[in-house]
């Protein structure tokens, strides 16, 4: 048995998405609200309109950026557990990122999240073995709004020794994060060698970067901080209502973000990323956990593989507002799809209500779901050969194998029985 996998795009589909994205970037262009970033891209060969901030990227620039982007990225941590992404069998996952509310099981209601919650989630995430890296799971709404993100970064990097993922909304904030991480490691050179944090840059769909995000992207890329170019297409509102149309925008935004990174610093570590979904056409709200959202994110993972880029995607997600069956089946369905498609990084553990709320209890429950579905990706071929070679055959020949039996070696991980906690009366 080989590893379980999932694909949603054909070779022709991939080429069509790529060609459509190139056409969008060259003909429609991208609006960038930073004069310095517009100038940077203009000097690299982009056609620019400084008055409107529109930048048109041609195929040559995008191809050069794809060539200079590294095919593997180091994800490091204060605890010394480092990963090379992508690598066989390595799929890392984190809690959801920065909703402004916490679900209280005792009251059945949500409340505004506070700095104390940021700290508690960081401590819990640090203790849970299934959590590989930590995006500050909630917003510190009790801190000044223009500085809350600073507090969230500091609290998370202080209370977890795992890799931290965050975002920067200005060049000032990006410099702050670089300075903090460099101080922890001893120098900026060491940060570039062993990046203990990564940053998410999210354009405003469709095809716009505000000044702060664009300038932060340039600074962080030059510092060697891995950048996640997160597209959040919402079909039916900010992107076309069809999955194919939205995918073209997702891909265009990722290629644009990659190009900014590579123009700023050739070889800058970059992740292709999508956490997209659809609009509820009755209410206008963004929905998580839908089949269409799964198709968008898994197709994005496949586009990343086509370009040879590491990927980060939405993993477990749902639209439930309580710890209900809806939260369970949508979380499992979305996480399984991203995992089977082969996303390198995933986010979403513990999230509720369209990534607008976090739950301590659900974070623990989602870790159990993640343990289960990861077993679908286990490569059974070596285990099968090992069993015949080292266990069954010697027994058939009347000899007892030396050392642990096949069952003892490989049964680890199968102890999370579906019967856990079920009454003996059943």
Residue pairs with C-beta under 8 A, 6 or more apart in sequence:
1 379
1 380
1 381
1 384
2 379
2 380
2 381
3 377
3 378
3 379
4 340
4 376
4 377
5 340
5 341
5 342
6 298
6 337
6 340
6 341
7 302
7 341
8 295
8 298
8 299
8 302
8 341
9 17
9 299
9 302
9 303
13 299
14 302
14 303
14 306
17 244
17 247
17 248
17 251
17 299
17 303
18 251
18 303
18 306
20 248
20 251
20 252
21 248
21 251
21 252
21 255
22 59
22 62
22 255
24 207
24 248
24 249
24 252
25 56
25 57
25 58
25 62
25 252
25 255
25 256
26 56
26 57
26 58
26 59
27 56
28 207
29 47
29 54
29 55
29 56
29 57
29 207
30 54
30 55
30 56
30 57
30 203
30 207
30 208
30 209
30 252
30 253
30 256
31 52
31 53
31 54
31 55
31 207
31 208
31 209
32 38
32 41
32 53
32 54
32 55
32 208
32 209
32 214
33 53
33 208
33 209
33 210
33 211
33 214
34 53
34 209
34 211
34 214
34 215
35 50
35 53
36 215
36 218
37 209
37 214
37 215
37 217
37 218
37 260
38 48
38 50
38 53
38 55
39 48
39 50
40 218
40 260
40 263
40 264
41 48
41 55
41 57
41 259
41 260
41 263
42 48
42 50
42 55
44 61
44 263
45 58
45 60
45 61
46 55
46 56
46 57
46 58
46 61
47 55
47 56
47 58
48 54
48 55
48 56
49 55
57 255
57 256
57 259
61 259
61 263
62 255
62 258
62 259
64 262
65 255
65 258
65 259
65 261
65 262
65 263
66 255
66 258
66 307
66 308
66 309
68 262
68 266
68 267
69 258
69 261
69 262
69 267
69 268
69 270
69 307
69 309
70 267
70 268
70 269
70 270
71 308
71 309
71 310
72 84
72 85
72 86
72 87
72 310
73 84
73 85
73 226
73 269
73 270
73 271
73 310
74 82
74 83
74 84
74 85
74 193
74 194
74 195
74 226
74 269
75 82
75 83
75 84
75 85
75 92
75 133
75 163
75 195
75 198
75 226
75 345
76 82
76 83
76 163
76 194
76 195
76 196
77 133
77 161
77 162
77 163
77 196
78 157
78 161
78 162
78 184
78 196
79 161
79 162
81 162
82 194
83 90
83 92
83 132
84 90
85 92
85 310
85 344
85 345
86 310
86 311
86 344
89 377
89 379
90 344
91 339
91 342
91 343
91 344
91 345
91 346
91 374
91 377
92 132
92 133
92 163
92 344
92 345
92 346
93 130
93 131
93 132
93 133
93 315
93 345
93 346
93 347
93 348
93 349
93 370
94 125
94 131
94 132
94 133
94 134
94 135
94 165
94 345
94 346
94 347
94 348
94 349
95 121
95 125
95 131
95 134
95 135
95 137
95 347
95 348
95 349
95 350
95 351
95 358
95 363
96 135
96 137
96 317
96 347
96 348
96 349
96 350
96 351
96 355
96 358
97 135
97 136
97 137
97 165
97 167
97 200
97 347
97 355
98 135
98 136
98 137
98 138
98 139
98 152
98 167
99 113
99 137
99 138
99 139
99 351
99 353
99 355
99 356
99 357
99 358
100 112
100 113
100 138
100 139
100 141
100 356
101 110
101 111
101 112
101 113
101 138
101 353
101 356
101 357
101 358
102 110
102 111
102 112
102 113
102 117
102 138
102 357
102 358
102 359
102 360
103 109
103 110
103 321
103 322
103 323
103 352
103 353
103 357
103 358
103 359
103 362
104 110
104 111
105 323
105 359
105 361
108 322
110 321
110 353
110 357
112 141
112 142
113 138
113 139
113 140
113 141
113 358
114 140
114 141
114 142
115 140
115 142
115 143
115 151
115 152
115 155
117 137
117 138
117 140
117 358
118 136
118 137
118 138
118 140
118 151
118 152
118 155
118 156
119 155
119 159
120 360
121 134
121 136
121 137
121 138
121 350
121 358
121 360
121 363
122 134
122 136
122 137
122 155
122 156
122 158
122 159
122 160
123 159
123 160
124 360
124 363
124 364
125 131
125 134
125 137
125 160
125 162
125 363
126 134
126 159
126 160
126 161
126 162
128 363
128 364
128 367
129 367
130 349
130 367
130 370
130 371
131 162
131 349
131 367
132 162
132 163
133 162
133 163
133 164
133 165
133 198
133 345
134 156
134 160
134 162
134 163
134 164
134 165
135 164
135 165
135 166
135 200
135 347
136 152
136 153
136 155
136 156
136 164
136 166
137 350
137 358
137 363
138 152
138 358
139 148
139 152
140 148
140 151
140 152
140 155
141 148
143 151
149 166
149 167
149 168
149 169
149 173
150 173
150 176
152 166
153 164
153 166
153 176
153 177
153 180
153 197
154 180
156 164
156 166
157 164
157 180
157 181
157 184
157 196
157 197
163 196
163 197
163 198
164 196
164 197
164 198
165 197
165 198
165 199
165 200
165 228
165 347
166 177
166 197
166 198
166 199
166 200
167 199
167 200
167 201
167 202
168 174
168 177
168 199
168 212
168 213
168 216
168 220
169 210
169 212
169 213
169 216
170 212
170 215
170 216
171 212
171 215
171 216
171 218
171 219
173 212
173 216
174 199
174 215
174 216
174 219
174 220
174 223
175 219
177 197
177 199
177 220
177 225
178 188
178 191
178 219
178 220
178 223
178 225
181 191
181 195
181 196
181 197
181 225
182 188
182 190
182 191
184 196
185 191
185 194
185 196
188 223
191 223
191 224
191 225
192 223
192 224
193 224
195 224
195 225
195 226
195 269
197 225
198 225
198 226
198 227
198 228
198 271
199 216
199 220
199 225
199 226
199 227
199 228
200 227
200 228
200 230
200 273
201 213
201 216
201 217
201 220
201 227
201 228
201 229
201 230
201 257
202 213
202 230
202 231
202 232
203 209
203 213
203 231
203 253
203 256
203 257
204 210
205 231
205 232
205 233
205 234
205 238
205 239
205 249
205 253
206 233
206 238
206 239
206 249
206 253
207 249
207 252
207 253
207 256
209 217
209 260
214 260
217 227
217 257
217 260
217 261
217 264
218 260
218 264
220 227
221 227
221 260
221 261
221 262
221 264
221 265
221 268
221 270
222 264
222 265
222 268
224 265
224 268
224 269
225 269
226 269
226 270
226 271
227 257
227 261
227 268
227 269
227 270
227 271
228 271
228 273
228 312
228 345
229 253
229 254
229 257
229 258
229 261
229 270
229 271
229 272
229 273
230 273
230 274
230 275
230 312
231 249
231 250
231 253
231 254
231 273
231 274
231 275
231 276
231 300
232 274
232 275
232 276
233 239
233 246
233 247
233 249
233 250
233 253
233 274
233 276
233 277
233 296
234 246
234 276
234 277
234 278
234 279
234 286
235 241
235 242
235 243
235 245
235 246
235 276
235 277
235 278
235 279
235 292
235 296
236 278
236 279
236 281
237 279
237 284
237 286
239 245
239 246
239 249
239 250
239 276
240 246
240 248
240 249
241 279
243 292
243 295
243 296
243 299
246 276
246 296
247 296
247 299
247 300
247 303
250 274
250 276
250 296
250 300
251 300
251 303
254 272
254 273
254 274
254 300
254 303
254 304
257 270
258 270
258 272
258 309
261 268
261 270
262 268
262 270
270 309
270 310
271 304
271 309
271 310
271 311
271 312
271 344
271 345
272 300
272 301
272 303
272 304
272 307
272 309
272 310
272 311
272 312
273 300
273 311
273 312
273 313
274 296
274 297
274 300
274 301
274 313
274 314
275 297
275 313
275 314
275 317
275 347
275 355
276 293
276 296
276 297
276 300
276 314
277 286
277 287
277 288
277 290
277 292
277 293
277 296
277 354
278 286
278 287
278 290
278 292
278 293
279 285
279 286
279 287
280 286
280 287
285 354
286 354
287 293
287 319
287 354
288 314
288 317
288 318
288 319
288 330
288 334
288 351
288 354
288 355
289 317
289 318
289 319
289 320
289 326
289 330
289 331
289 333
289 334
290 319
293 314
293 317
293 334
294 333
294 334
294 337
297 313
297 314
297 334
297 337
297 338
297 343
298 313
298 337
298 338
298 341
300 311
300 313
301 311
301 313
301 338
301 341
301 342
301 343
302 341
304 310
304 311
305 311
305 342
310 344
310 345
311 342
311 343
311 344
311 345
312 343
312 344
312 345
312 346
312 347
313 338
313 341
313 343
313 345
313 346
313 347
314 334
314 338
314 346
314 347
314 348
315 334
315 335
315 338
315 339
315 343
315 346
315 347
315 348
315 349
316 331
316 332
316 334
316 335
316 346
316 348
316 349
316 351
316 366
316 369
316 370
317 330
317 331
317 334
317 348
317 351
317 354
317 355
318 326
318 327
318 330
318 331
318 334
318 351
318 352
318 354
319 326
319 330
319 353
319 354
320 326
320 327
320 330
320 352
320 353
321 352
321 353
321 357
322 352
323 352
323 359
323 361
323 362
323 365
327 352
327 362
328 365
328 369
331 348
331 366
331 369
332 369
332 373
334 348
335 346
335 348
335 366
335 369
335 370
335 373
336 373
336 376
338 346
339 346
339 373
339 374
339 376
339 377
340 376
340 377
348 355
348 366
349 363
349 366
349 367
349 370
350 358
350 359
350 360
350 362
350 363
350 366
351 357
351 358
351 359
351 362
352 358
352 359
352 362
368 416
371 413
371 416
372 416
375 413
375 414
378 413
383 406
383 410
386 406
386 409
386 410
387 406
387 410
390 401
390 406
391 401
391 405
391 406
391 407
392 406
394 400
394 401
395 401
